[in-house]
Amino acid sequence: MTLLGSVASWMLKLASRDLVPTHLLRDWHLYAGGTGYLCAALINIWVLRHMDLSVVLPMTALTYVWTLILARLFIGEKLNARKIAGVAAILGGVVLIATM
């Protein structure tokens, strides 16, 4: 769910290169991003049915981890110590909450 949400964001980032409405409506990235968000939301609903909200919602923070990795690998965004520390804090928090 979280990885799919990050990929959907990446697709919308690619779609945002040309915001002329007629161009945007012809860009497959727009539809891939929208479909990805919809599928991630449906998976989220299913997961919420089977797990506690107090566990699932913090785990959605993993979206930020995937987004950082995708942005680095496919868009070439730079990593710095603050971003890495932030991701480490998110992962630590997810582990703490998931193991309670």
C-alpha atoms as an extended CHARMM CRD file, in Angstrom:
* protein
*
       100  EXT
         1         1  MET       CA              0.0000000000        0.0000000000        0.0000000000  PROA      1               0.0000000000
         2         2  THR       CA              2.6900000000        2.4810000000        0.9770000000  PROA      2               0.0000000000
         3         3  LEU       CA              4.9660000000        1.5970000000       -1.9310000000  PROA      3               0.0000000000
         4         4  LEU       CA              2.0660000000        1.9160000000       -4.3470000000  PROA      4               0.0000000000
         5         5  GLY       CA              1.2360000000        5.3470000000       -2.9260000000  PROA      5               0.0000000000
         6         6  SER       CA              4.8260000000        6.4550000000       -3.4460000000  PROA      6               0.0000000000
         7         7  VAL       CA              4.8850000000        5.1920000000       -7.0270000000  PROA      7               0.0000000000
         8         8  ALA       CA              1.6010000000        7.0290000000       -7.6240000000  PROA      8               0.0000000000
         9         9  SER       CA              3.1740000000       10.2500000000       -6.3220000000  PROA      9               0.0000000000
        10        10  TRP       CA              6.1430000000        9.7290000000       -8.6200000000  PROA      10              0.0000000000
        11        11  MET       CA              3.7840000000        9.3200000000      -11.5890000000  PROA      11              0.0000000000
        12        12  LEU       CA              1.9950000000       12.5620000000      -10.6950000000  PROA      12              0.0000000000
        13        13  LYS       CA              5.3590000000       14.2970000000      -10.3630000000  PROA      13              0.0000000000
        14        14  LEU       CA              6.1510000000       13.1790000000      -13.9220000000  PROA      14              0.0000000000
        15        15  ALA       CA              2.7260000000       14.3520000000      -15.0880000000  PROA      15              0.0000000000
        16        16  SER       CA              3.3510000000       17.7770000000      -13.5540000000  PROA      16              0.0000000000
        17        17  ARG       CA              6.1100000000       18.5610000000      -16.0630000000  PROA      17              0.0000000000
        18        18  ASP       CA              3.5530000000       20.0600000000      -18.4370000000  PROA      18              0.0000000000
        19        19  LEU       CA              0.5120000000       21.5940000000      -16.7900000000  PROA      19              0.0000000000
        20        20  VAL       CA             -1.1670000000       22.7320000000      -19.9810000000  PROA      20              0.0000000000
        21        21  PRO       CA             -4.5960000000       21.1120000000      -19.4650000000  PROA      21              0.0000000000
        22        22  THR       CA             -4.7820000000       19.5420000000      -22.9210000000  PROA      22              0.0000000000
        23        23  HSD       CA             -1.2890000000       18.0630000000      -22.5320000000  PROA      23              0.0000000000
        24        24  LEU       CA             -1.9010000000       16.9280000000      -18.9640000000  PROA      24              0.0000000000
        25        25  LEU       CA             -5.0910000000       15.0800000000      -19.9200000000  PROA      25              0.0000000000
        26        26  ARG       CA             -3.1360000000       13.1360000000      -22.5660000000  PROA      26              0.0000000000
        27        27  ASP       CA             -0.3080000000       12.1950000000      -20.1990000000  PROA      27              0.0000000000
        28        28  TRP       CA             -0.4880000000        8.5670000000      -19.0910000000  PROA      28              0.0000000000
        29        29  HSD       CA              1.4120000000        9.4470000000      -15.9120000000  PROA      29              0.0000000000
        30        30  LEU       CA             -1.6580000000       11.3390000000      -14.6760000000  PROA      30              0.0000000000
        31        31  TYR       CA             -3.8490000000        8.2630000000      -15.0320000000  PROA      31              0.0000000000
        32        32  ALA       CA             -1.2060000000        5.9160000000      -13.6300000000  PROA      32              0.0000000000
        33        33  GLY       CA             -0.8560000000        8.1530000000      -10.5770000000  PROA      33              0.0000000000
        34        34  GLY       CA             -4.5950000000        8.4260000000      -10.0420000000  PROA      34              0.0000000000
        35        35  THR       CA             -5.0690000000        4.6830000000      -10.4470000000  PROA      35              0.0000000000
        36        36  GLY       CA             -2.1710000000        4.0030000000       -8.0920000000  PROA      36              0.0000000000
        37        37  TYR       CA             -3.6840000000        6.2410000000       -5.4080000000  PROA      37              0.0000000000
        38        38  LEU       CA             -7.0720000000        4.5780000000       -5.8230000000  PROA      38              0.0000000000
        39        39  CYS       CA             -5.5770000000        1.0900000000       -5.5210000000  PROA      39              0.0000000000
        40        40  ALA       CA             -3.5020000000        2.1200000000       -2.4970000000  PROA      40              0.0000000000
        41        41  ALA       CA             -6.6410000000        3.5030000000       -0.8440000000  PROA      41              0.0000000000
        42        42  LEU       CA             -8.5330000000        0.2640000000       -1.4800000000  PROA      42              0.0000000000
        43        43  ILE       CA             -5.6710000000       -1.7600000000       -0.0200000000  PROA      43              0.0000000000
        44        44  ASN       CA             -5.6370000000        0.6080000000        2.9610000000  PROA      44              0.0000000000
        45        45  ILE       CA             -9.3370000000       -0.0330000000        3.5610000000  PROA      45              0.0000000000
        46        46  TRP       CA             -8.7610000000       -3.7800000000        3.4310000000  PROA      46              0.0000000000
        47        47  VAL       CA             -5.7850000000       -3.5520000000        5.8130000000  PROA      47              0.0000000000
        48        48  LEU       CA             -7.8020000000       -1.4040000000        8.2300000000  PROA      48              0.0000000000
        49        49  ARG       CA            -10.4320000000       -4.1260000000        8.3490000000  PROA      49              0.0000000000
        50        50  HSD       CA             -7.8480000000       -6.5990000000        9.6340000000  PROA      50              0.0000000000
        51        51  MET       CA             -5.5300000000       -4.4660000000       11.7810000000  PROA      51              0.0000000000
        52        52  ASP       CA             -5.8230000000       -1.7780000000       14.4360000000  PROA      52              0.0000000000
        53        53  LEU       CA             -5.9940000000        1.8070000000       13.2130000000  PROA      53              0.0000000000
        54        54  SER       CA             -3.3560000000        2.7330000000       15.8040000000  PROA      54              0.0000000000
        55        55  VAL       CA             -0.9330000000        0.4130000000       14.0000000000  PROA      55              0.0000000000
        56        56  VAL       CA             -1.9380000000        0.9530000000       10.3750000000  PROA      56              0.0000000000
        57        57  LEU       CA             -1.9170000000        4.7440000000       10.3700000000  PROA      57              0.0000000000
        58        58  PRO       CA              1.6500000000        5.1210000000       11.7010000000  PROA      58              0.0000000000
        59        59  MET       CA              2.7810000000        2.4590000000        9.2290000000  PROA      59              0.0000000000
        60        60  THR       CA              1.5550000000        4.6680000000        6.4040000000  PROA      60              0.0000000000
        61        61  ALA       CA              4.5760000000        6.8300000000        7.2540000000  PROA      61              0.0000000000
        62        62  LEU       CA              6.5760000000        4.2510000000        5.3050000000  PROA      62              0.0000000000
        63        63  THR       CA              5.2940000000        6.1210000000        2.2560000000  PROA      63              0.0000000000
        64        64  TYR       CA              7.8960000000        8.7930000000        3.0510000000  PROA      64              0.0000000000
        65        65  VAL       CA             10.6530000000        6.1900000000        3.0710000000  PROA      65              0.0000000000
        66        66  TRP       CA              9.6490000000        4.7850000000       -0.3320000000  PROA      66              0.0000000000
        67        67  THR       CA              9.2540000000        8.2990000000       -1.7170000000  PROA      67              0.0000000000
        68        68  LEU       CA             12.7710000000        9.2530000000       -0.6540000000  PROA      68              0.0000000000
        69        69  ILE       CA             14.1960000000        6.1110000000       -2.2670000000  PROA      69              0.0000000000
        70        70  LEU       CA             12.2280000000        6.5490000000       -5.5110000000  PROA      70              0.0000000000
        71        71  ALA       CA             13.1380000000       10.2410000000       -5.7300000000  PROA      71              0.0000000000
        72        72  ARG       CA             16.8120000000        9.3930000000       -5.3460000000  PROA      72              0.0000000000
        73        73  LEU       CA             16.8370000000        6.4780000000       -7.7840000000  PROA      73              0.0000000000
        74        74  PHE       CA             14.5790000000        7.7620000000      -10.5400000000  PROA      74              0.0000000000
        75        75  ILE       CA             14.5090000000       11.5450000000      -10.3070000000  PROA      75              0.0000000000
        76        76  GLY       CA             18.0510000000       12.0700000000       -9.0700000000  PROA      76              0.0000000000
        77        77  GLU       CA             17.1340000000       14.0650000000       -5.9690000000  PROA      77              0.0000000000
        78        78  LYS       CA             20.0100000000       14.5100000000       -3.5480000000  PROA      78              0.0000000000
        79        79  LEU       CA             20.1290000000       12.8340000000       -0.1540000000  PROA      79              0.0000000000
        80        80  ASN       CA             21.5830000000       14.6260000000        2.8240000000  PROA      80              0.0000000000
        81        81  ALA       CA             22.0990000000       13.8020000000        6.4990000000  PROA      81              0.0000000000
        82        82  ARG       CA             18.8070000000       15.4170000000        7.5550000000  PROA      82              0.0000000000
        83        83  LYS       CA             16.7620000000       13.3770000000        5.0800000000  PROA      83              0.0000000000
        84        84  ILE       CA             18.4930000000       10.1680000000        6.1050000000  PROA      84              0.0000000000
        85        85  ALA       CA             17.9950000000       10.9830000000        9.8010000000  PROA      85              0.0000000000
        86        86  GLY       CA             14.3340000000       11.6950000000        9.1580000000  PROA      86              0.0000000000
        87        87  VAL       CA             13.8470000000        8.3650000000        7.4020000000  PROA      87              0.0000000000
        88        88  ALA       CA             15.6650000000        6.5880000000       10.2310000000  PROA      88              0.0000000000
        89        89  ALA       CA             13.3490000000        8.2470000000       12.7600000000  PROA      89              0.0000000000
        90        90  ILE       CA             10.2870000000        7.1960000000       10.7480000000  PROA      90              0.0000000000
        91        91  LEU       CA             11.5030000000        3.6040000000       10.5150000000  PROA      91              0.0000000000
        92        92  GLY       CA             12.2800000000        3.5540000000       14.2290000000  PROA      92              0.0000000000
        93        93  GLY       CA              8.8170000000        4.8600000000       15.0620000000  PROA      93              0.0000000000
        94        94  VAL       CA              7.1210000000        2.3150000000       12.8150000000  PROA      94              0.0000000000
        95        95  VAL       CA              9.0710000000       -0.5100000000       14.4510000000  PROA      95              0.0000000000
        96        96  LEU       CA              8.2040000000        0.7350000000       17.9460000000  PROA      96              0.0000000000
        97        97  ILE       CA              4.4960000000        0.9900000000       17.1800000000  PROA      97              0.0000000000
        98        98  ALA       CA              4.2710000000       -2.2480000000       15.2170000000  PROA      98              0.0000000000
        99        99  THR       CA              5.9240000000       -4.2880000000       17.9750000000  PROA      99              0.0000000000
       100       100  MET       CA              3.7760000000       -3.0150000000       20.8550000000  PROA      100             0.0000000000
